[in-house]
Amino acid sequence: MGKNIWRPFRKNRKKFYVYFYTNHKINSISLYNYDVKNPNTLNGKLQNYLQTILYDKGNFNIIFSFPFKKKVKVQFEYKVSININQLIYIIQTIYKYIYDIEKITATPSVYTYFKKCNNCKDILDYTRQYNSNFTDTCPICLYNLSQDNDNIVLNCNHYFHKNCLLQWFIYGNGKTCPICRKYISDCKHCNGKQKIEITDYDIVIPKKYRSNPNIRNTTNGVFEIYNYDLERLLLNFIYIDNNQLNINICVSV
């Protein structure tokens, strides 16, 4: 670790960087989950988090530019020494405040998501037993069908080993016939898709629906947050240039 990283902040110092370490490796910090009482990086405990970097008293500006369309400049005045853990907590608190204000001032946006159709039956309910002859072949495994009751046929009249079709339900697309791609289910509520499209609107899209990459929060409030939710923001490092503190932010994939 470089010797200059933890030197005190003075006006005659042009610029110095503060990196975050765990097990002597540079790491990132989640602004969403950071706990000032138990400071951790993504992959381990934050090292040297009680090291003082701002001594005595003074003031500095913090520039917040990501992921906002409009830069946010905050002037911060301190009357006691500040360590790295406290500084990260201040940055985290300001980010949470910005996101809270955005939630109040932005207008709702429309989004769509899918939920499981509760009217669909079990997939095997759309099949029936098939009595094969000696020449019938399962198109999934390419072996002859069994001469017992272990064969099934779909409504489209394509037949399979029961276990082969069950594997298709689990590891294939699970909705259509492997041969003709006709929907296996004849449910009228979802037209055989086994899921229903829901249209809703909100200022901040609920977290459980954001796994879809097409659903992201782009808000139009005071700060205009573009695309990235608070829980995805990572703090990489801080650098101080005279009396201005700059932060490097990236997003988790």
C-alpha positions, 0 to 999 in steps of 0.5 A: 500500500502506498505511503501517500494514500493516508496523508492528511488533507491540506489545501497545498496538496494538489491531489491524493487518492484513497483506495479501498483494500481487503487482504491487501487487494483493491476492492469496491464498496456497495453504497446500498449495503455499506454498514458503518458499524461493520465496514466491508468491501464486496469481498472482505473487511475494509482495511484501515477504515479508522485511518484519519484522512481529514484532520482538525476542521475545514470544508470541501465540496463533493461532486456527484455526477453518476448516474445523474443527468445533472451534477450535484455539488454538496459543500461539506463542513467538518469541525472534527477529524474524519476517518475513511469509514465516516467519509464513506458513510457521508457519501452513502447518506447523500446518495440515499438522500438523492434517490429519496428526493428523486422518488418524491419528485419524479413522475411515474413511468409505465413498465411491463412484467410477467407472472405465472399463470395460475389457471394453467394445469400441471403440464402432464395434464395436457398429455395422455398415455400412448400405446406404441408399436415396435417401430415408434421412436422417441424424437428426443432421445431417438430410441424406440418407445417403451412397450409399457405405459411409459409413453405419452402423446401431446394434443398435437399428436406427437409422442415421446418417452414420458421421462424425455418430455419431463426433461424437456419441460425442465431443461428445454423451453417447457412450453411448446412441443419439441417437434411442431412448437405448438403450445402444450397448454390450451389455457385460455387465460394465457393462450398456452404461454403459461405466463401473463403480461402485466402492465403497471406504473410507478416512479421507482420500479420494484426491485423484484421486476428489475431482473429483466434488463429491459426494465430499468429506472430512468427518472425525471425528477430533480436529479434525473437518475439514468438507468442505475438503481442505488443497489447497483452502485459501487464506490471504487475510490476517492480522490481529493483535489485541493478542497474538492472531493471526487468519487469514482462510481461504477455499477455491478453487472 
